[in-house]
Amino acid sequence: MANPTKPMDTRTEATDYFDDAPALRGRWTICTMLFVATTINYVDRQVLSILKPILHGQTIHLQPLFSGWPSVETTINVTDREYGYVLAAFQLAYALGVVFAGRLVDRLGCRKGYPLVTGLWSLAAMSHALVRTVMGFGIARFFLGLGESGNFPAAIKATAEWFPPKERALATGIFNSGAGVGAIVAPLVVPWVQIHFGWRAAFLVTGIFSLAWIVWWSIRYHRPHESMDWTRGHVVVAPPAGALPWWRLLGYRQAWGFMIGKFMTDPVWWFFLFWLPQYFNSRFQLDLTHIGPPLVTVYVVSTIGSVYGGWLPKSYIRLGMKLKTARIAAMLTCACCVLPVATVGNLRSEWFAVGLLSLAAAAHQGWSANIFTTASDMFPSEHVGTVVSFGQVAGAVGGAIFQPIAGNVLQRAREMHTQGGFVPLFIYSGCAYLIALLLLKVLAPGLKRADLPATPYDAR
């Protein structure tokens, strides 16, 4: 038997030993809570984009359900260019927040850290109801980005703690499908609330759900304190999260492969979330009362894609592939499915566009489930929150660059009275994933485990 105090050889592909690790009871309840949190997260960030087609400074007549409720309301005028800058404020704050959110979650743990960030983003989302100017939207959006930046680092860390490697992509796909569900709920709920109670009230609807989730999580969640080390046959306690300075993780190619993948592909999903209502309004003249079915269709299919994309590596494993090879094959499949969206900018058929956008959104969600899981494939759980934070920063910076560009391109197209503004944006969206996968393979061939210094301690 190996010396119990001897450090494990970090060059060993650790995940290979843990592929058959025993599953923990209650893990799917944890996954359900992560799904609900992600759903609330995406409803909050989607409200403004649903309302964007009516934010032109006009007076709107409401259909109040209660006697005495105001029957008219004036909106704030937000141009495409200004909207792009408001989105950039959100994404810059998201990038800034993620820098601290990953370390916060690694140090406080998921049980304390997750409710903290959830409370912050919920208050910021409701504060949109108080704004009077475009600058006010930018400030509210900035604080929303700070809070929402903690969702995925916390969720991925919880998944790494509770799920064995073979189940992580499926679990990630399931909770990540909350992004699609949130994007489905928003276009169903927001127009109804706006019509009957006004656009400001639409920002308040999720506050009660956030509070209920915080209570549920605080009561139900706990971290598994021990995991089986199959390399030695002993139960070991994981090393403390602070054993390696966070900045040293940037010295590993695996971290940069993950970050570049997020930098190139996250802006596409942000683009789908924030600009599709504007696309359907400008391209097919759909108003707020008719924009729901196309958006719901896109995001219903995206939800299916998230779960299927998380399951896809298991299907490749059944064909004889190893775990990490199957992960890469799943990402390649998703990248190829996004390609046709490059043609959407020129389409004249509304539902053909919906079909291609649905395929692309589903493929993105499948991609996302797998690229998130590569962080836990390549790094131990003690550092997963930090590495995921790096990727979230990269993705948010990419979005902060992309959104103002999109706003300026679309504003210029509007001034020139042309509908071609979306064409270059969709071309980039279609090509980004294959390029990102190629760069990931160059920087982290085979998703090799990062050779981190670590000394597990015997639990006896």
Secondary structure, DSSP 8 states (H G I E B T S, - for coil): ---TTS---TTS-HHHHHTT----TTHHHHHHHHHHHHHHHHHHHHHHHHHGGG-BS-EEE---SSTTS-SEEE--B--HHHHHHHHHHHHHHHHHHHHHHHHHHHHH-HHHHHHHHHHHHHHHHHHGGG--SHHHHHHHHHHHHHHHTTHHHHHHHHHHHHS-HHHHHHHHHHHHHHHHHHHHHHHHHHHHHHHHH-TTGGGSTTHHHHHHHHHHHHHH------EEETTTTEEEE---GGGS-GGGGGGSHHHHHHHHHHHHHHHHHHHHHHHHHHHHHHHH---TTTSHHHHHHHHHHHHHHHHHHHHHHHHHHHTT--HHHHHHHHHHHHHHHHGGGGGGGG---HHHHHHHHHHHHHHHHHHHHHHHHHHHHHS-HHHHHHHHHHHHHHHHHHHHHHHHHHHHHHHHHHHTT-SGGGHHHHHHHHHHHHHHHHHHHHHSGGG---------EE--
